Amino acid sequence: MWYFSAPMLVYGEDALNHLHQIQGARALIVTDATLARLGLAARIEGILHDVGFQTCVFAEVEPEPSLQTVRRGAKVAAEFGPDWIIGLGGGSPLDASKAIWALYERPDLDPTDINPMETLGLSKAKLIAIPTTSGTGSEATWALVLTDTEEKRKFSTGSRELVPTLAIVDPEMTMQLPPRVTADTGLDALTHAVEGYTSTWANDFSDGLCLKAAQLVFDYLPRAYEDGQDSEAREKMGIAASLAGLGFGNANLGLAHAMGHSFGSLFKQPHGRAVALYLPYITEYTVNAGLGRYVDIVRFLGWSDSRDPEAAGRLLVEKVRELQRAVAQPMSIGSFGVSREDFEANLPKLVEYAEQD
C-alpha cells in the first residue's frame, strides 16, 4: 500500500483571480521582504480585502529559512488567528509557511519534530501556496527544508498533512524573475524530475509527471532565461515545476539533493544552483554502477532509440550539461568560488550531512 498526495492546482493566465472564490475571515501571508517591497504581498492583500478578509503579513522569511524564523512566524500566527495561511514566494517562503502552519496548530512541536510519522491533526487553518519562481515545486509537495543556523546544516522533513490545500500557479507572478534565479530554479525542477524518475520509490503515478516535467524544462528553460517576458515559457516552466513537485513529492529524491543540501548549507549557495551542480556527476556515478532508468528518459525526450543503459545515461549527462551551459550554471565546485582547501577542510561535515539527508 502506498499514497499519492496532491493539492488542488489552479494554473495559467489569471489563476490568481481564484482567490476571489475562497471563503474565510483571516489570512496570514508568509513571504520575504523583497516580495513585500515589490508590492506582491499587497496585491494578494487587495484581492482578499475585496472578499472581506482581514490580513496580516509576515515578511521575515530569509533564503534557506531558519528554525528561528518559523518559530517567530508561528508566534505571529498564534496572535492573529488565521483560518488561511498563504505562502507567497519561492521555495523558502513556501517551506516556511508549511512549518508555520504546523507550529501554529501544534505549538508543542519543535520544527525538527515534524516528520512523516507524526500525526499533526491540523484543523484550524488551510494552506495556499503561490509560487513566484518556477522550480522548487514546494507548492505541490508535503516536503520542507529548514536550516539550523547554529549547526550550519539543512534538514529535510515534512508531513503529508502539510500538502497545501490549494496551489495557485500564475505565470504573471514569475515575469520579473531575474535570469540567474530563473536558471537556478529551473534546474532545480529538472533535478527533481530526473531524481524523482530514477528514485527507488518511483511509481506509476509519479513516472509520467517526472518525464513530462523534464521535457518542459529542456524545451522552455532556455527561452525563459533569455526572455523573462516570454509568457508561454513562463507558463510552461510553472507547470514543469509543479509537475516535478508532484512527481518527486510522491517518489522522493536522491544523492544530488542530499549532496546539494550539504554543500549549499556549508558554503551558503542557493538551493537550485547547488543541487543542479551535482546532477550530472550523480548520473555518471549511477551509470558507472549499472543503475538508473535513463533509457526511458532519453527515449521519451526523443534523443535516442537505444536501449543501452550506459549510453542513455551518458547522453543524458551530455544534454544536462548543454542546458547548464546555456543558462550559465556553474559546473564545478571551484566555479562556485570555493577553494580546494576550504572544500577539503569541510569534507567530513559535507559527507556527514549528505548521509543524514
C-alpha positions in Angstrom: 0.0 0.0 0.0 1.2 3.5 -0.8 -0.2 7.0 -1.2 -0.3 9.8 -3.7 -0.6 13.3 -2.3 -1.5 16.4 -4.2 -3.1 19.9 -3.7 -5.8 21.4 -5.8 -3.9 23.2 -8.5 -5.2 26.4 -10.3 -2.8 27.4 -13.1 -2.4 29.5 -16.1 -3.2 33.1 -17.0 -5.2 35.0 -14.3 -5.0 32.0 -12.0 -4.5 34.5 -9.1 -8.1 35.6 -9.5 -9.2 32.3 -7.9 -8.5 34.0 -4.6 -11.8 35.7 -5.1 -13.5 32.4 -4.6 -12.1 31.3 -1.3 -14.2 31.6 1.9 -12.9 32.6 5.3 -12.2 35.6 7.6 -8.5 36.0 8.3 -5.4 35.2 6.2 -1.7 35.3 7.2 0.6 35.9 4.3 4.1 34.4 4.7 6.6 35.9 2.4 10.0 37.7 2.2 11.0 41.3 2.4 11.7 41.6 -1.3 8.3 40.5 -2.4 6.7 42.7 0.2 8.7 45.7 -1.1 7.8 44.9 -4.7 4.1 45.0 -3.8 3.2 41.4 -4.5 2.1 40.8 -0.9 0.0 44.0 -1.1 -1.6 42.7 -4.3 -2.7 39.5 -2.6 -4.0 41.5 0.4 -6.0 43.7 -2.0 -7.8 40.7 -3.6 -8.5 39.3 -0.1 -9.8 42.6 1.2 -12.2 42.7 -1.7 -13.8 39.5 -0.5 -13.9 40.5 3.2 -10.7 39.1 4.6 -8.6 40.6 7.3 -4.9 40.1 6.5 -1.6 40.1 8.3 1.8 39.9 6.5 4.8 38.1 8.0 7.6 39.2 5.6 10.7 37.9 7.5 11.5 34.7 5.6 15.1 34.7 4.6 16.7 32.5 1.9 17.0 29.0 3.3 14.6 29.7 6.2 15.8 29.1 9.7 14.3 27.4 12.7 14.2 30.7 14.5 12.2 32.4 11.6 9.5 29.7 11.6 9.1 30.0 15.3 8.6 33.8 15.0 6.1 33.2 12.2 4.2 30.7 14.3 4.0 33.2 17.2 2.6 35.9 14.8 0.1 33.3 13.6 -1.0 32.4 17.1 -1.6 36.1 17.9 -3.5 36.8 14.6 -5.5 33.5 14.5 -5.8 32.9 10.7 -8.1 30.4 9.0 -5.9 30.6 5.9 -2.1 30.7 5.7 -0.7 31.9 2.3 2.8 31.1 1.4 4.0 33.6 -1.3 7.4 33.3 -2.9 10.0 30.8 -3.9 10.8 27.6 -2.0 11.9 29.4 1.1 8.6 31.2 1.9 6.6 28.2 0.8 8.6 25.8 3.0 8.4 28.3 5.9 4.6 28.6 5.5 4.3 24.8 6.0 6.3 24.8 9.1 4.5 27.9 10.5 1.2 26.2 9.8 2.3 23.1 11.7 3.6 25.1 14.7 0.6 27.4 14.8 -1.7 24.4 15.2 0.8 22.3 17.3 2.8 24.8 19.5 4.1 21.8 21.5 6.2 20.8 18.4 9.8 21.8 17.7 10.2 22.3 13.9 12.7 19.4 13.9 10.0 17.1 15.2 7.9 17.5 12.0 8.1 14.1 10.3 6.0 11.8 8.1 5.3 9.5 11.1 4.0 12.3 13.4 0.2 12.8 13.3 -0.3 16.6 13.4 -4.1 16.7 13.4 -4.3 20.1 11.6 -7.8 21.6 11.7 -7.7 25.4 12.4 -6.3 26.6 9.1 -5.7 25.7 5.5 -2.7 26.5 3.3 -2.5 28.2 0.0 0.9 28.2 -1.9 1.5 30.8 -4.5 5.0 30.3 -6.1 6.9 33.3 -7.6 9.6 31.1 -9.0 9.4 28.0 -11.3 11.5 25.3 -9.8 11.1 24.3 -6.1 7.8 22.5 -6.6 7.1 23.2 -2.9 3.6 24.3 -3.9 2.8 20.7 -4.8 4.6 18.7 -2.0 4.5 17.9 1.7 8.3 18.3 2.0 10.1 21.3 3.5 13.7 22.2 4.1 14.8 24.3 7.1 18.2 25.5 8.2 19.8 25.1 11.6 21.9 28.2 11.7 23.8 27.1 14.8 25.0 23.8 13.2 25.1 25.3 9.7 23.1 22.4 8.3 19.9 21.9 6.4 17.4 19.2 7.2 14.7 17.9 5.0 11.4 16.8 6.6 7.7 17.0 6.1 4.3 15.5 6.6 1.5 14.5 4.2 -0.7 16.8 6.3 1.3 19.7 5.1 0.4 19.4 1.4 -1.1 22.8 0.5 -4.8 22.8 0.3 -4.6 24.9 -2.8 -1.7 25.9 -5.2 -2.0 28.8 -7.5 0.5 28.8 -10.3 0.1 32.1 -12.3 2.8 32.9 -14.9 2.4 36.6 -14.1 4.0 36.0 -10.7 7.3 35.0 -12.3 7.5 37.5 -15.2 10.0 39.7 -13.3 12.2 36.9 -12.2 15.9 37.7 -12.9 17.7 35.4 -15.4 20.0 33.9 -12.7 17.1 33.0 -10.4 15.2 31.6 -13.5 18.1 29.3 -14.2 18.7 28.2 -10.6 15.1 27.3 -10.0 14.5 25.8 -13.4 17.5 23.5 -13.0 16.1 22.6 -9.6 12.9 21.4 -11.3 14.9 19.4 -13.7 16.8 17.8 -10.9 13.5 17.0 -9.2 12.2 15.4 -12.4 15.3 13.2 -13.0 15.8 12.1 -9.4 12.0 11.5 -9.0 12.0 9.3 -12.0 15.1 7.3 -11.0 14.3 7.1 -7.3 13.9 3.6 -5.8 10.4 4.8 -4.7 9.4 5.9 -8.2 5.9 4.6 -9.1 3.4 4.5 -12.0 1.8 7.7 -10.7 5.0 9.7 -10.4 6.7 8.5 -13.6 4.6 10.3 -16.1 4.8 13.6 -14.1 8.6 13.4 -13.9 9.1 12.7 -17.6 6.8 15.5 -18.7 8.4 17.9 -16.3 11.8 17.1 -17.7 10.6 17.6 -21.3 9.2 21.0 -20.4 12.3 22.2 -18.7 14.6 21.2 -21.6 12.1 22.9 -24.0 11.3 26.1 -22.2 14.0 27.0 -19.6 16.4 28.5 -22.2 13.5 30.6 -23.5 12.5 31.9 -20.1 16.2 32.6 -19.3 16.8 34.6 -22.5 13.5 36.5 -22.3 11.7 36.8 -19.0 8.7 38.3 -20.7 8.1 35.2 -22.8 4.7 34.4 -21.3 4.4 30.9 -22.8 7.8 29.9 -21.5 6.9 31.3 -18.0 3.6 29.4 -18.0 5.3 26.1 -19.2 8.1 26.4 -16.6 5.5 27.0 -13.8 3.7 23.8 -14.9 7.0 21.9 -15.1 7.9 22.9 -11.6 4.5 21.8 -10.2 4.6 18.5 -12.2 8.1 17.8 -10.9 6.9 18.6 -7.4 4.0 16.2 -7.7 6.4 13.6 -9.1 9.3 13.8 -6.6 6.9 14.5 -3.7 5.4 11.1 -4.2 8.7 9.3 -5.2 11.4 11.1 -3.2 14.8 12.3 -4.3 18.4 11.1 -4.4 22.1 11.9 -4.0 22.1 15.2 -6.0 19.7 16.7 -3.4 21.5 15.1 -0.4 24.8 16.5 -1.5 23.4 19.8 -2.8 21.8 20.4 0.6 25.0 19.7 2.4 27.1 21.8 0.0 24.6 24.7 -0.1 24.3 25.0 3.7 28.0 24.9 4.5 29.1 27.2 1.6 25.9 29.4 1.5 24.9 28.6 -2.0 21.3 28.8 -3.5 19.5 25.6 -3.3 18.7 25.1 -7.0 22.2 26.0 -8.1 23.7 23.6 -5.6 21.6 20.5 -6.4 22.0 21.1 -10.1 25.8 21.2 -9.8 25.6 17.5 -8.6 23.0 16.2 -11.0 25.3 15.2 -13.9 28.0 13.8 -11.6 25.5 11.7 -9.7 24.1 10.5 -13.0 27.6 9.4 -14.1 28.1 7.7 -10.8 24.9 5.7 -11.0 25.6 4.8 -14.7 29.1 3.5 -13.7 27.3 1.2 -11.2 24.9 0.0 -13.8 21.9 1.8 -12.1 19.3 4.3 -13.2 16.4 4.4 -15.6 17.9 6.8 -18.0 16.9 4.8 -21.1 13.3 5.8 -20.5 14.2 9.5 -20.1 16.2 9.8 -23.3 13.7 7.8 -25.3 10.8 9.9 -24.0 12.7 13.1 -24.9 13.3 11.8 -28.4 17.1 11.9 -28.2 17.7 8.2 -28.9 16.0 4.9 -29.6 18.9 3.0 -27.9 18.1 0.6 -25.0 21.7 0.6 -23.8 21.5 1.9 -20.2 25.1 3.2 -20.1 24.8 5.0 -23.4 21.5 6.5 -22.3 22.9 7.8 -19.1 25.9 9.4 -20.7 23.7 11.0 -23.3 21.5 12.5 -20.5 24.6 13.8 -18.8 25.7 15.5 -22.1 22.2 17.1 -22.6 22.1 18.3 -19.0 25.5 19.9 -19.3 24.4 21.5 -22.6 21.4 23.0 -20.8 23.6 24.2 -17.9 26.0 25.9 -20.2 23.0 27.6 -22.0 21.9 29.2 -18.7 25.4 29.9 -17.3 25.2 27.3 -14.5 28.5 26.9 -12.5 29.6 23.3 -13.3 32.3 22.7 -10.7 32.8 23.3 -7.0 35.7 25.7 -7.9 33.4 27.7 -10.1 31.3 28.5 -7.1 34.3 30.3 -5.6 35.1 27.5 -3.1 38.8 26.8 -2.8 40.2 23.3 -2.7 41.5 23.9 0.8 38.1 25.0 2.2 36.4 22.1 0.4 38.7 19.5 1.9 38.5 21.1 5.3 34.8 20.7 5.3 34.6 17.3 3.6 33.9 15.3 6.7 31.0 17.5 7.6 29.8 17.5 4.0 29.7 13.7 4.0 28.0 13.6 7.4 25.2 16.0 6.4 24.7 14.3 3.0 24.4 10.9 4.6 21.9 12.3 7.2 19.9 13.9 4.3 
